[in-house]
Each structure stands twice: as C-alpha cells, then as structure tokens.
Amino acid sequence: MAKQESQTKILVTGGAGYIGSHCCKQLHSRGYLPVTIDNLVYGHAKNVRWGPFYDGDIGDDLLLERVFAEHDIRAVMHFAAYAYVGESVKDPRKYYTNNLGNTIALLEKVLQHAVPSFIFSSTCATYGLPQALPIDEEHPRAPINPYGRSKHMIEQILSDYSKAYDLRFTCLRYFNAAGADPDGEIGEDHTPETHLIPLILDVARGRRKKLEVFGSDYDTDDGSCVRDYIHVTDLAAAHVIALEKLLQGAPSDVINLGTGDGYSVLQVIEQAAAITASPVPFKIVERRPGDPAVLIASNTKARKQLGWKPEHSDLKTIIQTAWNWHRRI
Ligand code: UDP
C-alpha cells in the first residue's frame, strides 16, 4: 500500500478495453498507478490488472466524485467511448450522449479537481475522406459519421477549454490499432467483432467459415482498401510519452499515431494465412459504406514531438502477436 501511495495516479477511463488496458500495463511498468473506470459494456474486468478498478460509467457523477476523493489523480487518459461506425449512423444518440455528453461531464470533474493534464483517445475518422496522403495533422477535419463527429467535437471542446482554463491536452489520432500484448496477457476481444485482423484469425481458427472482403474495385494496387495498421503496444508507448510530456508542462497538441505504411485487405489476409499456416477463405462483397480507399498516417509529428517510433508495427509482428492471443481466447 505504501508503494501505491507514492505512485503518480492516472485516471484511465475505458481501462478495461483493448487500447486502455494496454496503456494501463505500460503505465504500471513505468511506475504509475492506473486507476480504471469502465462500465464493462465493451471492456472486460479481467483486463484490469495493474491498478484499482471502478465498475461504472463516466456519466455517473457520484462515482467520479468517489474516484477523485479516493485518489490524488494527476492526469486523465480518456478512452471510454463507443467506437462502431455503422452503429453510430443507425443510433447517433448513443454516440452523442455517451462519447460527447459523458466526456463533457468528465471534463467538468477534471476542472473541478484541477487536474491539468488530459490525454484524449481520438481517431483518423476525424479527417473523413482523405484529400491528400499521407494524412498529417493539418489535413482538414471533415468526419463523415457520428462516431468521427463525436470525437472531432471533443477535440474542439478541449481546444476551447485549454484556452480558457488550466488544462492541457494531447489528442492522439489513431489509425488502425491492431495486434496484442507481446507477453500474451491482453489482446483484442470485441463483441461484436468488426475489425479485420480478429475476423481473419477467427476464419483461420475455423470459428468463421469465410471472411467477407468489402470491395475489390478501389483505386489501389489490388483493388482492396489500404489501411495503416499500428501495433497497440506502440500506441500505448506513445500515450505514456505524451503523458510524461504533459506532466512536465508541455503545451496542448494533436498528434497522429500510425506507421506511415499501408497494407491492403488482401495483403493482410495473405500474411495471416502464412503466419497461422491455415487457409483463410474469403469472398468479395459490396463496399462497406464510408470506407475510403486508402488511409495512411504521416507520423512525422509523433516522431519529432514525442521522440517516438513504432517498434512492433510491422505487419508480421502485428499478426503474430494477435494470433498468439487469439487462439487462446
Ligand atoms: N474489412 C473487410 N472485411 C471485414 C472487416 C473489414 O474487408 O470483415 C476491411 C474494411 O473495409 C477496411 C479494413 O478491412 O478497409 C479495416 O477495417 P476495420 O473494420 O478493421 O477498421 P477501420 O478501417 O474500419 O477502422
């Protein structure tokens, strides 16, 4: 207990989720104490292994009061959000109420308790359809669905708040988070699963018959969509660096997290078939609405501002670590 009291405490909302839990692990390994709030709608209690856990919602004022009363929180990492693009179109209210409304409520507590440092889990969905590649942070923000808009609005709120109040933030705009903890302790486990790599691995394991490839007539080398896959451990490392910079007084900033390289859906399938030594049958189906042909990050700013570089994000390592995890769940 004495050790815990001396640790710098970081509130991690959504700490039971995929990216949040990988960040908690790295926070812990760097000597911080992650304090997780998660309503377990999409997260898993078993992922909370590196600090205290509060089972509940960030929209619950009393719960937040309790957490701030029980812990001297020095910074917040805010992951808690719904993140299904299709669902956000069908049920936007869920996204604006939870992602936006509850973040405003969280920020209220952050300001009341004078916590000056805030890391926000943002997304390349804030850019919308790319007008130039690779996408840098100056690219116009024109999100094309309520999910992306909810994240974009929070970025704008943070910008306004940081000018008016004693609050500095880093918005980290992720490209395609993928892979699993190289130690095999945590990984990606969504219900429902919509992401490409876990779906491919389900097919490789025989848990699904076929993968559906959404479109083969894109303007790319093989006709399938190209994405920038970044290992979740690299993402987590960038969060911890950004946090340390904020704690040392760095100004607010917005930074892309991607590798700068793109792989097509068919290339990912081919690599996964080789790593798993299993066939991955697929069929080409209609394009998924709202999918741009290519999304690739410029990570120049992340390299420069954070002194960060991806270390686990070659496609082979991403798929191998995901496979090591996936075949055990
Ligand atoms: N994709 C696919 N079949 C699937 C799921 C995804 O062809 O069952 C494609 C999707 O169109 C996109 C890429 O795989 O081009 C990555 O999709 P994912 O949903 O993993 O991430 P997103 O890019 O939507 O954040």
Boltz pocket constraint, residues with backbone or C-beta under 6 A from the ligand:
constraints:
  - pocket:
      binder: B
      contacts: [[A, 175], [A, 176], [A, 194], [A, 195], [A, 196], [A, 197], [A, 199], [A, 211], [A, 212], [A, 213], [A, 214], [A, 215], [A, 225], [A, 226], [A, 227], [A, 265], [A, 288], [A, 291], [A, 292]]
      max_distance: 6.0
